[in-house]
Amino acid sequence: MVHRHGVAEYDLSDIIADAVKRATDSTDAVWISFNIEVMKPAYCPSTGRTRPL
């Protein structure tokens, strides 16, 4: 397990590889959810707005 204080010591690809290994251990499928709100509106129009224009 990587604690928040130790994340800077690891390469991002190593952290992702470890997460995938843990998520797929003894499983048939993995479902990933992505929150579009993390994208900048410049790249994803209508993102981050509270209501339509």
Secondary structure per residue as TSV (DSSP state, phi and psi in degrees):
chain	resnum	aa	ss	phi	psi
A	1	M	-	360.0	140.2
A	2	V	-	-105.7	118.5
A	3	H	-	-86.1	158.1
A	4	R	T	-58.3	-29.3
A	5	H	T	-75.9	-21.4
A	6	G	T	-100.8	-0.2
A	7	V	G	-60.7	-39.2
A	8	A	G	-62.4	-18.9
A	9	E	G	-81.5	-11.4
A	10	Y	S	-113.6	151.1
A	11	D	-	-77.4	143.7
A	12	L	H	-57.4	-39.2
A	13	S	H	-64.1	-33.1
A	14	D	H	-69.0	-40.1
A	15	I	H	-65.4	-43.2
A	16	I	H	-64.7	-44.1
A	17	A	H	-60.0	-42.0
A	18	D	H	-65.9	-41.3
A	19	A	H	-63.7	-42.9
A	20	V	H	-64.6	-41.6
A	21	K	H	-60.3	-45.0
A	22	R	H	-67.4	-39.9
A	23	A	H	-70.6	-29.3
A	24	T	H	-99.3	1.7
A	25	D	T	-71.3	114.9
A	26	S	T	63.2	35.4
A	27	T	-	-126.6	158.3
A	28	D	S	-95.8	-24.9
A	29	A	-	-155.2	157.3
A	30	V	-	-130.6	128.8
A	31	W	-	-107.3	130.4
A	32	I	-	-116.9	132.8
A	33	S	-	-109.8	137.6
A	34	F	-	-124.2	126.2
A	35	N	-	-88.0	110.9
A	36	I	G	-65.5	-17.3
A	37	E	G	-64.2	-14.3
A	38	V	G	-79.6	-11.5
A	39	M	S	-83.3	147.9
A	40	K	-	-75.8	138.8
A	41	P	T	-56.0	-26.4
A	42	A	T	-62.5	-29.3
A	43	Y	T	-99.9	-22.4
A	44	C	S	-134.6	88.4
A	45	P	T	-53.1	146.4
A	46	S	T	74.8	6.7
A	47	T	T	-89.6	138.0
A	48	G	T	83.6	7.4
A	49	R	-	-99.9	141.4
A	50	T	S	-77.8	-25.0
A	51	R	S	-154.0	157.9
A	52	P	-	-62.9	154.5
A	53	L	-	-73.1	360.0
